[in-house]
Amino acid sequence: MAELRDPERTPDTGDQDADDGLQASHRMLSFSDALLSIIATVMVLPVMHTKICPDQRLDSSTQRLLATRIAVYLMTFLIVTVAWAAHTRLFQVIGKADDTLALLNLVCMMTITFLPYTFSLMVTFPAEPLGIFLFCMCVIAIGAAQAVIVGYAFHFPHLLDPRVASSAHRAALQRHLLGALLRGPALCLAAALFSLLFFPVSYLLLVAVIILPYISKATGWCWERLRGPRELPSQRRDLFHFDLYEPLSKERVEAFSDGVYAIVATLLILDICEDNVPEPADVEGAFHGSLLAALGASGPRFLAYFGAFATVGLLWFAHHSLFLHVREATQPMGALNALALAFVGGLPLAYRQTSALARQPREELESIRVSCAIIFLAGTFQFATWTAALLRAGETLQPSVRFGGREHALMFAKLGLYPCASLAVFASTCFLSRFSTAIFHLMQIGAPCAFLLLRLLLRLALAALRGLQGPEPGGQGQGQAGGCSVEDARAQLLPDSC
């Protein structure tokens, strides 16, 4: 059988690259995406290990401490996603890697792995400036490593994307790329200096690192509306084809997101392994040597684990269903997806606090409400990602999920299920507080059944709506005049599909 080859490659391209010490960057990028998703997710560990004893009340001081740590976690998670986005943009320009470039990428990754330690210092010693200073210096070092990668790749043009390597404005593109990569580290340098003087300003500057690309894009949009569209010079047109802000690589967005969901699910079982393996002395003393009885005492926590895993898994399923129909991911979609992932990363915290306060009814109620809020926000930002895609559906989505498409209503229901369910459970805690735990677990366990029945329930709902509207004017003949029969129309998910 003849060997299948990429039509754009000559038969000996791969062998020639191997002889020259070059390699495709796919495996290096997969490694980088996996590492970055792990680093972003483990940022929640210092917040999870906030000490709350079973006999401790969730008073206002503890609530403030947790709220502060959660806010700092969200900020640092999003800063890691900014570093990941910069890495993605960088390797949209770089097409191949040699040994030196692979080692430089490892240096960049090693610097990124130090971020969780500096974050732990920030949340453990919030009044000390050293933690935020070290965090800022890490971000600066990441930017410096990426700048070295840019300089090396442009010094050896055979590593670049062929369109970049053959461009007459390669030097201008290099400056453009370096400017985009180093704006965040420049703000972090200012944040590091302010941490020695008045560290609250440092947090504002770190927030600016996250929102700066969107401010820049919004400013450019407003400027164009005020001045009117203008013809780009040839140099700018050349740079436009390598826009550093959109579209994102759909494959890398999926890889990074899958990594976050997988690690969050893994953190849940690590909590079970850490907290729910009984000590031999306790089994002998409290349970008279019966391991089964000792495990039975942790039954509610195992139920909470299965419910939490089901929630993470089904949020991933909704994300998978969305990106299955996505063709390109825009910058707003990437930002909203990052926010959804940040709240998904907080689910192990909610599970741990619920377990820690399981013997305190009022505190457990507060933890359930926090869990509902986290699930609501994760699901809402997923829904917002889809909404952002719908606004540019011609570029971003397959025809089947656009307005009026065959799968549009089903996608709407999938992405709206968790925001609606979590909001309903949160509301029920205000009226049925005695049963809030049972209602919450029922939502977690019942959600998989709802996803399995969703298509059937949606078809029944649409059929009922069509029945309430009555028969279409003109009867069957009019249905056939449009190119399909009434029976064909009923076989579709939406009444106007035919």
FIMAR-980553 format. One record per residue (C-alpha): x, y, z; residue in three letters. Coordinates in Angstrom, 3 decimals, always signed. Each point is the difference from the previous one (the first is absolute). Example, Ala and Ser with C-alpha at 12.3 -4.5 7.8 and 13.67 -1.06 7.14 Angstrom:
<atoms>
ATOM u v w type
ATOM +12.300 -4.500 +7.800 ala
ATOM +1.370 +3.440 -0.660 ser
</atoms>
This chain:
<atoms>
ATOM u v w type
ATOM +0.000 +0.000 +0.000 met
ATOM +1.287 +3.411 -0.894 ala
ATOM +1.000 +2.202 +2.916 glu
ATOM -2.349 +2.910 +0.706 leu
ATOM +1.717 +3.381 +0.006 arg
ATOM -0.921 +3.598 +0.566 asp
ATOM -0.753 +1.409 -3.466 pro
ATOM +1.799 +3.227 +0.826 glu
ATOM +3.243 -1.806 +0.823 arg
ATOM +2.466 -1.469 -2.374 thr
ATOM +0.601 -3.720 +0.529 pro
ATOM +3.346 +0.463 +1.684 asp
ATOM -0.800 +3.088 +2.120 thr
ATOM -0.375 -1.893 +3.281 gly
ATOM +3.205 -1.990 -0.557 asp
ATOM +1.871 +3.144 -0.970 gln
ATOM -1.190 +1.793 +3.167 asp
ATOM +1.091 -2.958 +2.125 ala
ATOM +3.419 +0.046 -1.627 asp
ATOM +0.272 +3.729 +0.740 asp
ATOM -0.977 -0.464 +3.654 gly
ATOM -3.397 +1.636 -0.486 leu
ATOM -3.291 -1.293 +1.323 gln
ATOM -3.648 +0.989 -0.180 ala
ATOM -1.014 +1.921 +3.095 ser
ATOM -3.230 -1.948 +0.671 his
ATOM +1.356 -2.218 +2.782 arg
ATOM +1.816 +2.905 +1.658 met
ATOM -3.216 +2.022 -0.080 leu
ATOM -1.983 -2.915 +1.454 ser
ATOM +2.494 -0.217 +2.858 phe
ATOM -0.182 +3.766 +0.541 ser
ATOM -3.814 +0.034 -0.016 asp
ATOM -0.126 -2.866 +2.506 ala
ATOM +2.478 +1.708 +2.312 leu
ATOM -1.722 +3.388 -0.211 leu
ATOM -3.419 -1.509 +0.739 ser
ATOM +1.447 -1.776 +3.047 ile
ATOM +1.658 +3.177 +1.279 ile
ATOM -3.191 +2.021 -0.471 ala
ATOM -2.116 -2.576 +1.842 thr
ATOM +2.294 -0.689 +2.967 val
ATOM -0.158 +3.698 +0.831 met
ATOM -3.121 -0.923 +1.952 val
ATOM +1.904 -2.317 +2.388 leu
ATOM +1.140 +2.719 +2.454 pro
ATOM -3.614 +1.211 +0.162 val
ATOM -1.299 -3.546 +0.496 met
ATOM +2.323 -0.523 +2.949 his
ATOM -1.361 +2.953 +1.939 thr
ATOM -0.354 -1.498 +3.465 lys
ATOM -3.640 -0.283 +1.083 ile
ATOM -0.501 -2.489 +2.808 cys
ATOM -3.287 -1.921 +0.271 pro
ATOM -0.863 +1.883 +3.220 asp
ATOM +0.886 +3.417 -1.447 gln
ATOM -2.750 +2.388 -1.054 arg
ATOM +0.081 +1.641 -3.400 leu
ATOM +0.042 +3.478 +1.533 asp
ATOM +0.532 +3.279 -1.799 ser
ATOM +3.791 -0.056 +0.409 ser
ATOM +0.237 -3.489 -1.516 thr
ATOM -2.322 +1.042 -2.824 gln
ATOM +2.168 +3.050 -0.743 arg
ATOM +3.134 -2.151 +0.021 leu
ATOM -1.535 -2.503 -2.429 leu
ATOM -1.421 +2.755 -2.224 ala
ATOM +3.398 +1.724 -0.199 thr
ATOM +1.783 -3.231 -0.838 arg
ATOM -2.586 -0.942 -2.627 ile
ATOM +0.343 +3.434 -1.630 ala
ATOM +3.802 -0.312 -0.105 val
ATOM -0.361 -3.549 -1.389 tyr
ATOM -2.242 +1.227 -2.828 leu
ATOM +2.481 +2.761 -0.812 met
ATOM +3.004 -2.316 -0.098 thr
ATOM -1.906 -2.666 -1.975 phe
ATOM -0.834 +2.574 -2.654 leu
ATOM +3.605 +1.231 -0.076 ile
ATOM +1.100 -3.573 -0.752 val
ATOM -2.554 -0.097 -2.830 thr
ATOM +1.543 +3.251 -1.314 val
ATOM +3.403 -1.732 -0.018 ala
ATOM -1.569 -2.982 -1.777 trp
ATOM -1.622 +2.294 -2.602 ala
ATOM +3.356 +1.701 -0.596 ala
ATOM +1.605 -3.422 -0.477 his
ATOM -2.761 -0.895 -2.467 thr
ATOM +0.534 +3.193 -2.005 arg
ATOM +3.734 -0.551 +0.002 leu
ATOM -0.271 -3.459 -1.526 phe
ATOM -2.455 +1.163 -2.610 gln
ATOM +3.013 +1.791 -1.468 val
ATOM +2.587 -2.706 +0.761 ile
ATOM -0.627 -3.120 -2.063 gly
ATOM +2.888 -2.327 +0.923 lys
ATOM +2.370 -0.544 +2.887 ala
ATOM +3.575 -1.145 +0.370 asp
ATOM +1.735 -1.182 +3.150 asp
ATOM +0.933 +3.503 +1.130 thr
ATOM -3.548 +1.290 -0.407 leu
ATOM -1.388 -3.003 +1.870 ala
ATOM +2.419 +0.669 +2.884 leu
ATOM -0.925 +3.694 +0.037 leu
ATOM -3.666 -1.032 +0.221 asn
ATOM +0.890 -2.244 +2.968 leu
ATOM +1.606 +2.994 +1.737 val
ATOM -3.226 +1.943 -0.544 cys
ATOM -2.061 -2.884 +1.394 met
ATOM +2.299 -0.365 +3.021 met
ATOM -0.543 +3.666 +0.833 thr
ATOM -3.765 -0.471 -0.279 ile
ATOM +0.072 -2.961 +2.413 thr
ATOM +1.321 +2.339 +2.702 phe
ATOM -3.183 +2.127 -0.088 leu
ATOM -2.037 -2.190 +2.443 pro
ATOM +2.724 +0.352 +2.641 tyr
ATOM +0.020 +3.781 -0.241 thr
ATOM -3.803 -0.034 +0.088 phe
ATOM +0.140 -2.079 +3.211 ser
ATOM +2.199 +2.683 +1.529 leu
ATOM -2.493 +2.673 -1.098 met
ATOM -3.001 -1.682 +1.669 val
ATOM +1.902 -1.166 +3.108 thr
ATOM +1.598 +3.405 +0.685 phe
ATOM -2.455 +2.511 -1.496 pro
ATOM +1.542 +2.944 +1.858 ala
ATOM +3.551 -0.792 -1.189 glu
ATOM +1.121 +1.520 -3.318 pro
ATOM +2.572 -2.739 -0.699 leu
ATOM -2.588 -2.485 -1.310 gly
ATOM -1.469 +2.341 -2.611 ile
ATOM +3.528 +1.240 -0.886 phe
ATOM +1.139 -3.563 -0.745 leu
ATOM -3.181 -0.702 -1.960 phe
ATOM +0.602 +3.067 -2.170 cys
ATOM +3.635 -0.966 -0.526 met
ATOM -1.152 -3.452 -1.191 cys
ATOM -2.305 +1.581 -2.579 val
ATOM +2.846 +2.264 -1.135 ile
ATOM +2.282 -3.036 -0.362 ala
ATOM -2.697 -1.778 -2.071 ile
ATOM -0.202 +3.017 -2.307 gly
ATOM +3.793 +0.130 -0.286 ala
ATOM +0.139 -3.704 -0.919 ala
ATOM -2.667 +0.484 -2.659 gln
ATOM +1.905 +3.021 -1.370 ala
ATOM +3.159 -2.139 -0.281 val
ATOM -2.019 -2.634 -1.895 ile
ATOM -1.205 +2.710 -2.403 val
ATOM +3.525 +1.294 -0.548 gly
ATOM +1.382 -3.486 -0.608 tyr
ATOM -2.784 -1.035 -2.389 ala
ATOM +0.251 +3.177 -2.083 phe
ATOM +3.792 -0.359 -0.104 his
ATOM -0.513 -3.389 -1.679 phe
ATOM -2.904 +0.612 -2.418 pro
ATOM -0.301 -3.684 -0.952 his
ATOM -1.691 -0.493 +3.382 leu
ATOM -2.774 +2.456 -0.841 leu
ATOM -3.282 -0.542 -1.767 asp
ATOM +0.833 +0.010 -3.741 pro
ATOM -2.197 +3.066 -0.588 arg
ATOM +1.855 +1.901 +2.723 val
ATOM +3.408 -1.173 -1.182 ala
ATOM -0.709 +1.244 -3.537 ser
ATOM -1.591 +3.273 +1.090 ser
ATOM +1.677 +3.244 -0.978 ala
ATOM -1.021 +1.479 +3.361 his
ATOM +1.393 -2.712 +2.263 arg
ATOM +1.895 +2.485 +2.176 ala
ATOM -3.136 +2.099 +0.526 ala
ATOM -1.913 -3.131 +0.982 leu
ATOM +2.715 -0.876 +2.519 gln
ATOM -0.306 +3.433 +1.617 arg
ATOM -3.791 -0.313 -0.025 his
ATOM +0.192 -3.419 +1.661 leu
ATOM +2.488 +1.118 +2.644 leu
ATOM -2.125 +3.038 +0.822 gly
ATOM -3.067 -2.165 +0.547 ala
ATOM +1.900 -2.542 +2.130 leu
ATOM +1.812 +2.527 +2.218 leu
ATOM -2.870 +2.324 +0.929 arg
ATOM -1.121 -2.311 +2.799 gly
ATOM +3.500 -0.443 +1.475 pro
ATOM +0.470 +3.784 -0.174 ala
ATOM -3.107 +0.467 +2.152 leu
ATOM +1.309 -2.689 +2.358 cys
ATOM +3.266 +1.919 +0.321 leu
ATOM -1.986 +3.045 +1.112 ala
ATOM -2.011 -2.265 +2.376 ala
ATOM +3.246 -1.376 +1.478 ala
ATOM +1.245 +3.536 +0.675 leu
ATOM -3.284 +1.047 +1.597 phe
ATOM +0.033 -3.129 +2.194 ser
ATOM +2.963 +1.555 +1.815 leu
ATOM -1.829 +3.315 +0.432 leu
ATOM -3.792 -0.532 +0.121 phe
ATOM -0.888 -3.564 -0.923 phe
ATOM -3.801 +0.451 -0.557 pro
ATOM +0.918 +1.831 -3.232 val
ATOM +1.854 -3.149 -1.069 ser
ATOM -3.243 -1.974 -0.033 tyr
ATOM -1.609 +2.631 -2.230 leu
ATOM +2.913 -0.219 -2.414 leu
ATOM -0.265 -3.802 -0.073 leu
ATOM -3.680 +0.312 -0.854 val
ATOM +1.044 +2.374 -2.792 ala
ATOM +2.207 -2.792 -1.406 val
ATOM -3.173 -2.064 -0.499 ile
ATOM -2.210 +2.666 -1.531 ile
ATOM +2.635 +1.919 -2.010 leu
ATOM -0.479 -1.961 -3.274 pro
ATOM -3.750 +0.624 +0.123 tyr
ATOM +0.435 +3.684 +0.830 ile
ATOM +2.391 +0.298 -2.937 ser
ATOM -2.439 -1.703 -2.350 lys
ATOM -2.976 +2.052 +1.243 ala
ATOM +2.016 +3.206 -0.374 thr
ATOM +0.907 -0.927 -3.569 gly
ATOM -3.635 -0.763 -0.795 trp
ATOM -1.165 +3.359 +1.396 cys
ATOM +2.761 +1.813 -1.885 trp
ATOM -1.084 -1.591 -3.260 glu
ATOM -3.616 +1.007 +0.634 arg
ATOM +1.036 +3.590 +0.698 leu
ATOM +2.484 +0.375 -2.860 arg
ATOM -1.682 -2.383 -2.428 gly
ATOM +1.580 -3.010 -1.721 pro
ATOM +3.287 +0.693 -1.664 arg
ATOM +2.125 -1.899 -2.475 glu
ATOM +2.820 -1.883 +1.680 leu
ATOM +3.487 +0.505 -1.412 pro
ATOM +1.622 -3.043 -1.521 ser
ATOM +2.046 -0.656 +3.135 gln
ATOM -3.085 +0.007 +2.234 arg
ATOM -1.894 -2.218 -2.447 arg
ATOM +2.843 -2.473 +0.228 asp
ATOM -0.157 +0.048 +3.793 leu
ATOM -3.761 -0.376 -0.077 phe
ATOM +0.345 -3.583 -1.219 his
ATOM +1.863 -0.790 +3.227 phe
ATOM -2.251 +1.876 +2.394 asp
ATOM +1.170 -0.745 +3.539 leu
ATOM -3.461 +0.214 +1.506 tyr
ATOM -2.286 -2.106 -2.192 glu
ATOM -0.879 -2.545 -1.034 pro
ATOM +1.304 -2.317 +2.707 leu
ATOM +1.113 -3.522 -0.800 ser
ATOM -3.124 -2.072 +0.607 lys
ATOM +2.071 -3.134 +0.594 glu
ATOM +2.102 +1.644 +2.718 arg
ATOM -3.077 +1.498 +1.676 val
ATOM -1.481 -3.498 +0.143 glu
ATOM +3.251 -1.519 +1.290 ala
ATOM +0.403 +2.606 +2.744 phe
ATOM -3.659 -0.289 +1.027 ser
ATOM +0.098 -3.795 +0.077 asp
ATOM +3.052 +0.178 +2.237 gly
ATOM -1.769 +2.269 +2.487 val
ATOM -3.095 -2.215 +0.168 tyr
ATOM +2.114 -3.156 +0.422 ala
ATOM +2.098 +1.493 +2.795 ile
ATOM -3.051 +1.338 +1.856 val
ATOM -1.552 -3.478 -0.115 ala
ATOM +3.283 -1.464 +1.279 thr
ATOM +0.217 +2.465 +2.896 leu
ATOM -3.366 -1.258 +1.232 leu
ATOM +1.220 -3.577 +0.437 ile
ATOM +3.226 +1.258 +1.595 leu
ATOM -2.140 +1.573 +2.712 asp
ATOM -1.707 -3.357 +0.563 ile
ATOM +3.395 -1.729 +0.224 cys
ATOM +1.288 +2.616 +2.425 glu
ATOM -2.997 +0.435 +2.303 asp
ATOM -2.022 -3.204 -0.180 asn
ATOM +2.547 -2.780 +0.465 val
ATOM -0.451 -0.886 +3.693 pro
ATOM +2.943 -0.342 +2.346 glu
ATOM +0.616 -3.557 +1.270 pro
ATOM -0.167 +1.203 +3.612 ala
ATOM -3.410 +1.604 -0.604 asp
ATOM -1.309 -3.179 -1.636 val
ATOM +1.099 -2.074 +2.982 glu
ATOM -1.262 +2.428 +2.614 gly
ATOM -3.136 +1.710 -1.277 ala
ATOM -1.246 -2.747 -2.344 phe
ATOM +1.203 -3.135 +1.851 his
ATOM +2.218 -1.098 -2.866 gly
ATOM -2.682 +0.230 -2.710 ser
ATOM +1.374 +1.784 -3.054 leu
ATOM -3.406 -0.225 -1.678 leu
ATOM -1.632 +1.891 +2.872 ala
ATOM +2.755 +2.641 -0.147 ala
ATOM -0.583 +0.484 -3.727 leu
ATOM -3.763 +0.125 +0.555 gly
ATOM +0.461 +3.024 +2.249 ala
ATOM +1.373 +1.881 -3.030 ser
ATOM -2.924 -1.005 -2.218 gly
ATOM -1.383 +3.556 -0.448 pro
ATOM +3.425 +1.206 -1.130 arg
ATOM +0.213 -2.746 -2.629 phe
ATOM -3.446 +1.046 -1.219 leu
ATOM +1.199 +3.611 -0.173 ala
ATOM +3.066 -1.162 -1.962 tyr
ATOM -2.051 -1.833 -2.619 phe
ATOM -2.284 +3.009 -0.329 gly
ATOM +2.947 +2.398 -0.368 ala
ATOM +1.670 -2.249 -2.587 phe
ATOM -3.247 -0.232 -1.951 ala
ATOM -0.241 +3.805 +0.021 thr
ATOM +3.554 +0.444 -1.297 val
ATOM -0.485 -2.736 -2.593 gly
ATOM -3.254 +1.425 -1.314 leu
ATOM +1.377 +3.529 -0.153 leu
ATOM +2.768 -1.491 -2.129 trp
ATOM -2.659 -1.750 -2.104 phe
ATOM -1.756 +3.323 -0.611 ala
ATOM +3.355 +1.583 -0.903 his
ATOM +0.770 -2.910 -2.330 his
ATOM -3.405 +0.322 -1.674 ser
ATOM +0.597 +3.707 -0.565 leu
ATOM +3.485 -0.281 -1.489 phe
ATOM -1.062 -2.952 -2.122 leu
ATOM -1.943 +2.570 -2.048 his
ATOM +2.612 +2.799 +0.195 val
ATOM +2.127 +0.684 -3.071 arg
ATOM +2.078 +2.901 +1.359 glu
ATOM +0.373 +1.439 +3.490 ala
ATOM +0.039 +3.806 +0.227 thr
ATOM +1.628 +2.083 +2.709 gln
ATOM -3.291 +0.656 +1.893 pro
ATOM -0.733 -3.733 -0.110 met
ATOM +3.448 -0.695 +1.459 gly
ATOM -0.529 +2.516 +2.818 ala
ATOM -3.428 -1.377 +0.929 leu
ATOM +1.298 -3.572 -0.198 asn
ATOM +2.849 +0.940 +2.365 ala
ATOM -2.504 +1.414 +2.505 leu
ATOM -2.081 -3.192 -0.228 ala
ATOM +3.125 -2.084 +0.653 leu
ATOM +0.979 +2.213 +2.941 ala
ATOM -3.309 -0.733 +1.744 phe
ATOM +0.200 -3.703 -0.900 val
ATOM +3.373 +0.044 +1.748 gly
ATOM -1.768 +1.212 +3.157 gly
ATOM -2.234 -3.098 +0.245 leu
ATOM +2.529 -1.999 +2.105 pro
ATOM +0.016 +2.909 +2.473 leu
ATOM -3.787 -0.102 +0.291 ala
ATOM +0.037 -3.778 +0.442 tyr
ATOM +2.703 +0.175 +2.681 arg
ATOM -1.746 +2.731 +1.994 gln
ATOM -3.292 -1.890 -0.132 thr
ATOM +1.769 -3.073 +1.383 ser
ATOM +1.796 +1.987 +2.708 ala
ATOM -3.243 +1.589 +1.237 leu
ATOM -2.240 -3.035 -0.399 ala
ATOM -0.812 -0.065 +3.728 arg
ATOM -0.997 +3.647 +0.132 gln
ATOM -3.455 +0.375 -1.641 pro
ATOM +0.165 +3.774 -0.455 arg
ATOM +3.574 -0.050 -1.301 glu
ATOM -0.770 -2.916 -2.316 glu
ATOM -2.910 +2.005 -1.392 leu
ATOM +2.383 +2.883 -0.755 glu
ATOM +2.406 -2.395 -1.716 ser
ATOM -2.805 -1.430 -2.134 ile
ATOM -0.944 +3.510 -1.058 arg
ATOM +3.634 +0.706 -0.923 val
ATOM +0.065 -3.249 -2.007 ser
ATOM -3.181 +1.018 -1.817 cys
ATOM +1.507 +3.410 -0.763 ala
ATOM +3.195 -1.568 -1.398 ile
ATOM -1.958 -2.450 -2.185 ile
ATOM -2.292 +2.822 -1.144 phe
ATOM +2.917 +2.225 -1.004 leu
ATOM +1.875 -2.832 -1.749 ala
ATOM -3.113 -0.927 -1.978 gly
ATOM -0.901 +3.626 -0.702 thr
ATOM +3.427 +0.785 -1.459 phe
ATOM -0.261 -3.131 -2.161 gln
ATOM -3.334 +1.305 -1.254 phe
ATOM +1.570 +3.430 -0.551 ala
ATOM +2.770 -1.648 -2.061 thr
ATOM -2.664 -1.459 -2.265 trp
ATOM -1.781 +3.360 -0.175 thr
ATOM +3.261 +1.691 -1.052 ala
ATOM +0.368 -2.643 -2.709 ala
ATOM -3.575 +0.636 -1.195 leu
ATOM +0.785 +3.691 -0.468 leu
ATOM +2.500 -1.016 -2.689 arg
ATOM -1.624 -3.284 -0.949 ala
ATOM +1.078 +0.143 -3.639 gly
ATOM +3.656 -0.174 +1.055 glu
ATOM -0.130 -2.002 +3.205 thr
ATOM -2.799 -2.598 -0.123 leu
ATOM -1.167 -2.865 -2.150 gln
ATOM -3.352 +0.690 -1.732 pro
ATOM -1.872 -2.573 +2.119 ser
ATOM +0.267 +2.056 +3.222 val
ATOM -0.536 +3.478 -1.413 arg
ATOM -3.307 +1.805 +0.493 phe
ATOM -2.675 -2.263 -1.442 gly
ATOM +2.425 -2.890 -0.502 gly
ATOM -0.912 -3.600 +0.686 arg
ATOM +2.024 -0.228 +3.247 glu
ATOM -0.504 +3.581 +1.198 his
ATOM -2.741 -0.700 +2.548 ala
ATOM +1.786 -3.112 +1.312 leu
ATOM +3.223 +1.953 +0.535 met
ATOM -1.990 +2.741 +1.723 phe
ATOM -1.497 -2.594 +2.368 ala
ATOM +3.333 -1.732 +0.698 lys
ATOM +1.794 +3.221 +0.899 leu
ATOM -2.965 +1.401 +1.935 gly
ATOM -0.623 -3.094 +2.142 leu
ATOM +2.580 +0.617 +2.736 tyr
ATOM -0.582 +3.762 +0.395 pro
ATOM -3.755 -0.611 +0.363 cys
ATOM +0.376 -3.023 +2.295 ala
ATOM +2.547 +1.651 +2.316 ser
ATOM -2.098 +3.162 +0.183 leu
ATOM -3.066 -2.073 +0.916 ala
ATOM +1.915 -1.850 +2.729 val
ATOM +1.379 +3.276 +1.368 phe
ATOM -3.527 +1.410 +0.146 ala
ATOM -1.257 -3.149 +1.739 ser
ATOM +2.533 +0.487 +2.818 thr
ATOM -1.836 +3.195 +0.915 cys
ATOM -3.340 -1.796 +0.462 phe
ATOM +0.906 -3.621 +0.698 leu
ATOM +3.227 +0.397 +1.940 ser
ATOM -0.578 -3.236 +1.945 arg
ATOM +0.080 -1.986 -3.253 phe
ATOM +2.631 +2.065 -1.840 ser
ATOM +2.687 -2.710 +0.227 thr
ATOM -2.331 -2.662 -1.401 ala
ATOM -1.168 +2.337 -2.781 ile
ATOM +3.589 +0.875 -0.919 phe
ATOM +1.078 -3.649 -0.208 his
ATOM -3.160 -0.807 -1.953 leu
ATOM +0.946 +2.657 -2.554 met
ATOM +3.523 -1.396 -0.309 gln
ATOM -1.169 -3.598 -0.432 ile
ATOM -3.048 +0.827 -2.123 gly
ATOM +1.906 +2.185 -2.481 ala
ATOM +1.470 -2.993 -1.928 pro
ATOM -3.516 -1.364 -0.526 cys
ATOM -1.131 +3.419 -1.188 ala
ATOM +2.832 +0.115 -2.546 phe
ATOM -0.899 -3.484 -1.241 leu
ATOM -3.671 +0.946 -0.377 leu
ATOM +0.641 +3.506 -1.277 leu
ATOM -0.466 -0.674 -3.687 arg
ATOM -3.200 -1.979 +0.602 leu
ATOM -1.400 +2.601 +2.401 leu
ATOM +0.823 +2.789 -2.438 leu
ATOM -1.755 -1.789 -2.842 arg
ATOM -3.062 -0.520 +2.189 leu
ATOM +0.022 +3.671 +1.056 ala
ATOM +0.219 +1.221 -3.586 leu
ATOM -2.736 -2.413 -1.069 ala
ATOM -2.213 +1.321 +2.810 ala
ATOM +0.665 +3.586 -1.109 leu
ATOM -0.921 -0.863 -3.562 arg
ATOM -3.172 -1.671 +1.275 gly
ATOM -0.977 +3.114 +1.960 leu
ATOM +0.579 +2.151 -3.084 gln
ATOM -2.399 -2.174 -1.998 gly
ATOM +0.398 -1.265 -3.572 pro
ATOM +1.923 +2.174 -2.415 glu
ATOM -2.158 +1.959 -2.463 pro
ATOM -0.201 -1.669 -3.371 gly
ATOM +0.267 -3.532 +1.415 gly
ATOM +2.296 -2.655 -1.360 gln
ATOM +0.194 +1.464 -3.488 gly
ATOM +1.649 +3.173 +1.264 gln
ATOM +2.457 -2.054 +1.947 gly
ATOM +1.055 -1.751 -3.175 gln
ATOM +0.194 +3.250 -1.941 ala
ATOM +3.001 +1.078 +2.051 gly
ATOM +1.972 -3.005 -1.151 gly
ATOM -0.779 -2.513 +2.777 cys
ATOM -3.041 -1.738 +1.405 ser
ATOM -1.658 +0.576 +3.366 val
ATOM +1.358 -3.346 +1.154 glu
ATOM +3.515 +1.085 -0.961 asp
ATOM -0.437 +3.258 +1.892 ala
ATOM -1.140 -1.836 +3.129 arg
ATOM +3.084 -2.164 -0.211 ala
ATOM +2.141 +3.072 +0.496 gln
ATOM +0.827 +1.576 +3.327 leu
ATOM -1.358 +3.420 -0.925 leu
ATOM -3.266 +0.753 -1.787 pro
ATOM +1.690 +2.089 -2.669 asp
ATOM +2.843 -2.389 -0.727 ser
ATOM -1.332 -1.003 -3.386 cys
</atoms>
